[in-house]
Amino acid sequence: MKKEQFYLRYANLPLNDRFKLLSNSANSPVEGMTLDDVYKEIKAIDNKLRNDEIRREELLKEVEKYIQ
């Protein structure tokens, strides 16, 4: 699933469904997590990446002046 799809589906879920346990399986990456937990982790990852993405765009924009 794409990140944007997840955010859209999550936003349209009833609140009760956001806090249901997803899996108890030790083999699952979402073991012991709810959709709310997954949402928070994905948002945290996005926030960590955002600064790097902004820096990349700044560098690319600036270097355009030098490479034609």
N, CA, C and O of each residue as an XYZ file, in Angstrom:
272
protein
N       0.841     -1.177      0.000
C       0.000      0.000      0.000
C       0.887      1.242      0.000
O       1.889      1.302      0.712
N       0.520      2.190     -0.774
C       1.232      3.466     -0.814
C       0.898      4.271      0.433
O      -0.186      4.146      1.003
N       1.846      5.095      0.841
C       1.685      5.918      2.040
C       0.434      6.785      1.953
O      -0.320      6.891      2.921
N       0.213      7.403      0.799
C      -0.932      8.284      0.621
C      -2.253      7.526      0.766
O      -3.222      8.045      1.320
N      -2.276      6.292      0.261
C      -3.471      5.456      0.393
C      -3.744      5.167      1.868
O      -4.885      5.230      2.326
N      -2.681      4.851      2.599
C      -2.831      4.566      4.021
C      -3.411      5.778      4.749
O      -4.367      5.647      5.513
N      -2.834      6.954      4.513
C      -3.315      8.166      5.179
C      -4.786      8.429      4.869
O      -5.556      8.793      5.759
N      -5.174      8.245      3.618
C      -6.564      8.473      3.220
C      -7.503      7.483      3.906
O      -8.538      7.872      4.447
N      -7.140      6.218      3.880
C      -7.989      5.203      4.508
C      -8.050      5.396      6.020
O      -9.112      5.257      6.628
N      -6.912      5.714      6.619
C      -6.867      5.934      8.060
C      -7.772      7.099      8.446
O      -8.504      7.008      9.431
N      -7.733      8.183      7.691
C      -8.534      9.369      7.986
C     -10.031      9.071      7.940
O     -10.815      9.728      8.625
N     -10.426      8.098      7.148
C     -11.844      7.774      7.003
C     -12.311      6.636      7.902
O     -13.472      6.235      7.834
N     -11.427      6.113      8.739
C     -11.803      5.033      9.654
C     -12.524      5.580     10.879
O     -12.187      6.658     11.368
N     -13.516      4.841     11.377
C     -14.108      5.227     12.660
C     -13.039      5.144     13.760
O     -12.125      4.323     13.682
N     -13.159      5.984     14.767
C     -12.160      6.024     15.839
C     -11.960      4.670     16.506
O     -10.830      4.314     16.840
N     -13.035      3.906     16.708
C     -12.914      2.595     17.367
C     -11.949      1.689     16.611
O     -11.160      0.969     17.224
N     -12.009      1.723     15.288
C     -11.187      0.827     14.469
C      -9.705      1.189     14.516
O      -8.855      0.341     14.246
N      -9.396      2.402     14.844
C      -8.000      2.829     14.898
C      -7.250      2.234     16.077
O      -6.020      2.197     16.076
N      -7.980      1.770     17.082
C      -7.345      1.307     18.305
C      -7.498     -0.188     18.540
O      -7.234     -0.675     19.639
N      -7.920     -0.914     17.520
C      -8.004     -2.375     17.609
C      -6.631     -2.973     17.328
O      -5.904     -2.511     16.449
N      -6.293     -4.002     18.086
C      -5.026     -4.696     17.908
C      -4.983     -5.347     16.528
O      -5.927     -6.028     16.129
N      -3.884     -5.135     15.799
C      -3.767     -5.683     14.448
C      -3.323     -7.135     14.443
O      -3.878     -7.950     13.706
N      -2.318     -7.472     15.267
C      -1.775     -8.827     15.232
C      -1.090     -9.165     16.550
O      -0.501     -8.311     17.211
N      -1.190    -10.436     16.906
C      -0.452    -10.958     18.060
C       0.674    -11.872     17.612
O       1.417    -12.400     18.439
N       0.801    -12.058     16.319
C       1.803    -12.965     15.764
C       3.204    -12.387     15.931
O       3.459    -11.237     15.574
N       4.101    -13.191     16.475
C       5.480    -12.750     16.686
C       6.204    -12.526     15.362
O       7.228    -11.843     15.329
N       5.693    -13.085     14.282
C       6.334    -12.945     12.973
C       5.881    -11.707     12.218
O       6.396    -11.409     11.140
N       4.929    -10.995     12.775
C       4.359     -9.837     12.081
C       5.077     -8.550     12.482
O       5.373     -8.353     13.660
N       5.357     -7.681     11.528
C       5.976     -6.390     11.864
C       5.039     -5.472     12.645
O       5.487     -4.480     13.220
N       3.736     -5.792     12.672
C       2.784     -4.979     13.419
C       2.314     -5.683     14.697
O       1.248     -5.373     15.228
N       3.119     -6.631     15.182
C       2.769     -7.364     16.398
C       2.516     -6.396     17.553
O       3.353     -5.547     17.857
N       1.370     -6.531     18.185
C       1.035     -5.719     19.344
C       0.700     -4.272     19.033
O       0.600     -3.452     19.946
N       0.523     -3.942     17.755
C       0.258     -2.564     17.362
C      -1.184     -2.380     16.919
O      -1.844     -3.319     16.475
N      -1.653     -1.149     17.051
C      -2.950     -0.747     16.506
C      -2.675      0.089     15.259
O      -1.527      0.437     14.984
N      -3.723      0.412     14.506
C      -3.539      1.286     13.348
C      -3.040      2.661     13.780
O      -2.279      3.306     13.058
N      -3.468      3.107     14.957
C      -2.990      4.384     15.467
C      -1.477      4.338     15.715
O      -0.771      5.306     15.428
N      -0.983      3.222     16.245
C       0.459      3.057     16.451
C       1.205      3.099     15.118
O       2.246      3.745     14.997
N       0.662      2.406     14.125
C       1.284      2.375     12.802
C       1.288      3.787     12.203
O       2.295      4.229     11.649
N       0.167      4.482     12.319
C       0.064      5.854     11.817
C       1.145      6.728     12.454
O       1.852      7.451     11.751
N       1.276      6.667     13.763
C       2.263      7.490     14.465
C       3.688      7.152     14.033
O       4.520      8.048     13.890
N       3.973      5.870     13.824
C       5.315      5.480     13.389
C       5.596      5.962     11.968
O       6.692      6.446     11.685
N       4.633      5.835     11.085
C       4.813      6.297      9.707
C       5.000      7.815      9.678
O       5.848      8.321      8.942
N       4.215      8.541     10.474
C       4.373     10.003     10.547
C       5.761     10.371     11.078
O       6.376     11.320     10.591
N       6.253      9.634     12.059
C       7.583      9.903     12.609
C       8.654      9.680     11.547
O       9.608     10.454     11.457
N       8.506      8.637     10.751
C       9.449      8.366      9.660
C       9.392      9.505      8.640
O      10.428      9.995      8.191
N       8.182      9.920      8.281
C       8.027     11.040      7.344
C       8.695     12.300      7.872
O       9.361     13.013      7.121
N       8.522     12.575      9.144
C       9.117     13.771      9.740
C      10.641     13.721      9.720
O      11.295     14.743      9.511
N      11.209     12.526      9.939
C      12.668     12.379      9.892
C      13.192     12.612      8.477
O      14.252     13.210      8.292
N      12.450     12.140      7.487
C      12.881     12.245      6.099
C      12.676     13.641      5.522
O      13.377     14.040      4.592
N      11.730     14.374      6.063
C      11.362     15.677      5.501
C      12.556     16.625      5.395
O      12.737     17.268      4.361
N      13.366     16.721      6.437
C      14.526     17.622      6.398
C      15.506     17.236      5.298
O      16.051     18.105      4.617
N      15.731     15.950      5.124
C      16.619     15.496      4.060
C      16.042     15.805      2.681
O      16.776     16.193      1.772
N      14.743     15.635      2.526
C      14.107     15.927      1.242
C      14.173     17.418      0.922
O      14.419     17.799     -0.222
N      13.956     18.251      1.916
C      14.052     19.700      1.719
C      15.473     20.079      1.325
O      15.671     20.865      0.399
N      16.453     19.532      2.014
C      17.858     19.820      1.702
C      18.196     19.367      0.284
O      18.869     20.089     -0.452
N      17.739     18.186     -0.102
C      17.990     17.674     -1.451
C      17.431     18.635     -2.492
O      18.110     18.958     -3.467
N      16.201     19.094     -2.291
C      15.581     20.008     -3.243
C      16.323     21.340     -3.312
O      16.468     21.910     -4.393
N      16.791     21.841     -2.177
C      17.572     23.085     -2.162
C      18.863     22.927     -2.965
O      19.227     23.798     -3.755
N      19.544     21.810     -2.752
C      20.795     21.542     -3.467
C      20.555     21.429     -4.966
O      21.286     22.012     -5.766
N      19.536     20.683     -5.335
C      19.245     20.502     -6.758
C      18.861     21.817     -7.421
O      19.265     22.088     -8.552
N      18.094     22.619     -6.730
C      17.692     23.917     -7.274
C      18.914     24.813     -7.470
O      19.035     25.483     -8.495
N      19.801     24.827     -6.508
C      20.997     25.679     -6.586
C      21.957     25.191     -7.664
O      22.513     25.999     -8.407
N      22.155     23.888     -7.755
C      23.117     23.356     -8.727
C      22.627     23.537    -10.163
O      23.434     23.502    -11.093
N      21.339     23.727    -10.360
C      20.795     23.979    -11.699
C      21.452     25.196    -12.347
O      21.581     25.257    -13.569
N      21.862     26.153    -11.537
C      22.506     27.363    -12.039
C      23.862     27.056    -12.689
O      24.321     27.777    -13.575
N      24.479     25.984    -12.233
C      25.835     25.661    -12.656
C      25.900     24.573    -13.716
O      26.911     24.441    -14.407
N      24.862     23.814    -13.849
C      24.826     22.729    -14.831
C      23.703     23.017    -15.816
O      22.526     23.002    -15.457
N      24.069     23.273    -17.024
C      23.078     23.583    -18.056
C      23.052     22.527    -19.118
O      22.275     22.626    -20.068
